[in-house]
Every structure is written in C-alpha cells, then in structure tokens.
Amino acid sequence: MIKRAALAAAGLAVGVGVAAGVSEAAIGPVSQMSTAHVVKAEPVPTPTENLATATPAPGRAGPAPAPTPDEVPTAEATPGPAPTAAAEPSPEPAAAPSPEATTAEPSDETPAPAPAAPPAEEEAGSTGGLSAGAQDSFDQQMVALINAERQAAGVAPLQLWGGLRAGALQHSVWMDGNDFQHAADATLDADTAAAGCSGGWAENIYWSSDAASSPEAAMRSYMSSPGHRENILSPDVRFVATGTVVTDGGLFNTQRFSVSCG
C-alpha cells in the first residue's frame, strides 16, 4: 500500500492537500507502479494560521502530515477566513389590492376553504437534504474539469460515481467543523467500500476563505501542485466524485478517486 500526504497553500488563503493509497494486489507490485504513485509530492509551504486547529474527531481524520526538511515558514502569515455574511431574506411583496371591492350578500352556506398553495418547486442543483451547503453545480463542473485535464494529458476520462460523493461531502463538512486535513486511511477504506468501490483510493482536499471561489480556481491550485496533479492524472484510477460545501468558514472541496467501482 502506497500512501502520500502533503499540504500546500496558494492565492488568497487557499489550502490543498493530497493523499493516495493503492492496493498492490489490485494493480501489481510497487516496481510495476506508475511513477505517479512512487514519486513523493514536494509540498509547498503553508501558513499554519490559515488552517483550523480544532481537535480532530476520532475515526475520521488522519494524522496531520509532518513538515519536510525543505519547508521554510513564510515570513508573513495570511489572515484566516473571514466569516461569510448570511444573506438577509427579501421581504415578501404585499398582495395587490383588487380593483373594486364588492360586498357579499349574507348567506347561510359555509364558504368553501381556499385551495392550498402549491408546494414550491425544488431549486435546480439542490441536494435534496444530502448536506447543508452542498454545491452540486460546482461538483459537476469539477468532474468535467478533471476529465478535461486528463484528456489534455492523453489519459482516459474518469467515470463519475455517485457513491463516492457521499464520503467526499461528509469529509468536507467535517473539515469545516474540525480541521483542514485528510481523512484517516481507515475512514477512506470504509467510505470507498460503502460506495461499492475497491482496489485503492486517492484523495485531494481544497479550502478557500473566499466562498465564491470557482471550480476553475480550485483546479488551478490542484494542478499547480505535483501531488494533486498526480492523483488527477493517474492512469490507475477509473472513478471519481467530488464533494463541495460552502459555509461561513469558506469553501471546502474533497476529491475522491477509486480504482474499481461496481
């Protein structure tokens, strides 16, 4: 089993992380593995002030990666995420008065109740209660961008696997309330199995203090980091899903990859 973890920071209070684990039994001995899974990622220094310091909940997060000897702390800390102001609801428009009021004649009959208003239609892109703050459109665009990068590199596209998204969303929510770090190996194993997948997994994580950060901005951060790029372009993985949430803490994205799903 090969595992890799790294953290990087770029842009406006942005963080990305990478982890990978591929079963040798599923793909072959290490000597036959693609160098994308053998070469260790070179992490970019990250200001610790940008990352949450809450104690991880047991069983979900893995240990925070230790800094490499080559890392040099930045001279100036980037401020942490600014809270996002909740949008105030727009006042409902007052009902327009009828053009002419008429006086009804007294009647012994009980008036029929007014028909109930039809239920409001669910907004396009809604998760149906899957996760508060989930960004369906963002995740759909992210998968398209992943496959565009793979196509440009001459690598086969990945198939979207909905089962992987549940774990990705859960981890993004967890990071918002706890710490910016990868899920523990045992959690990734369990989430992958629950999705009906096997053979190995990989995970990329991203955080931006700007809740309006775009999928394109997130992908630029991922692709500019060797470890994340390796996971995205790996010829060994076949399936993918991403889970993104927007909260007062910013935008959190988790990419999950798997070798086999079915």
Rosetta blueprint (number, residue, H / E / L):
1 M L
2 I E
3 K E
4 R E
5 A E
6 A E
7 L E
8 A E
9 A E
10 A E
11 G L
12 L L
13 A L
14 V E
15 G E
16 V E
17 G E
18 V E
19 A E
20 A E
21 G E
22 V E
23 S L
24 E H
25 A H
26 A H
27 I H
28 G L
29 P L
30 V H
31 S H
32 Q H
33 M L
34 S L
35 T H
36 A H
37 H H
38 V L
39 V L
40 K L
41 A L
42 E L
43 P L
44 V L
45 P L
46 T L
47 P L
48 T H
49 E H
50 N H
51 L L
52 A L
53 T L
54 A L
55 T L
56 P L
57 A L
58 P L
59 G L
60 R L
61 A E
62 G L
63 P L
64 A L
65 P L
66 A L
67 P L
68 T L
69 P L
70 D L
71 E L
72 V L
73 P L
74 T L
75 A L
76 E L
77 A L
78 T L
79 P L
80 G L
81 P L
82 A L
83 P L
84 T L
85 A L
86 A L
87 A L
88 E L
89 P L
90 S L
91 P L
92 E L
93 P L
94 A L
95 A L
96 A L
97 P L
98 S L
99 P L
100 E L
101 A L
102 T L
103 T L
104 A L
105 E L
106 P L
107 S L
108 D L
109 E L
110 T L
111 P L
112 A L
113 P L
114 A L
115 P L
116 A L
117 A L
118 P L
119 P L
120 A L
121 E L
122 E L
123 E L
124 A L
125 G L
126 S L
127 T L
128 G L
129 G L
130 L L
131 S L
132 A L
133 G L
134 A E
135 Q L
136 D H
137 S H
138 F H
139 D H
140 Q H
141 Q H
142 M H
143 V H
144 A H
145 L H
146 I H
147 N H
148 A H
149 E H
150 R H
151 Q H
152 A H
153 A L
154 G L
155 V L
156 A L
157 P L
158 L L
159 Q E
160 L E
161 W L
162 G H
163 G H
164 L H
165 R H
166 A H
167 G H
168 A H
169 L H
170 Q H
171 H H
172 S H
173 V H
174 W H
175 M H
176 D H
177 G H
178 N L
179 D L
180 F L
181 Q L
182 H L
183 A E
184 A L
185 D H
186 A H
187 T H
188 L H
189 D H
190 A H
191 D H
192 T H
193 A H
194 A H
195 A L
196 G L
197 C E
198 S E
199 G E
200 G E
201 W E
202 A E
203 E E
204 N E
205 I E
206 Y E
207 W E
208 S E
209 S L
210 D L
211 A L
212 A L
213 S L
214 S L
215 P H
216 E H
217 A H
218 A H
219 M H
220 R H
221 S H
222 Y H
223 M H
224 S L
225 S L
226 P H
227 G H
228 H H
229 R H
230 E H
231 N H
232 I H
233 L H
234 S L
235 P L
236 D L
237 V L
238 R L
239 F E
240 V E
241 A E
242 T E
243 G E
244 T E
245 V E
246 V E
247 T E
248 D L
249 G L
250 G E
251 L E
252 F E
253 N E
254 T E
255 Q E
256 R E
257 F E
258 S E
259 V E
260 S E
261 C E
262 G L
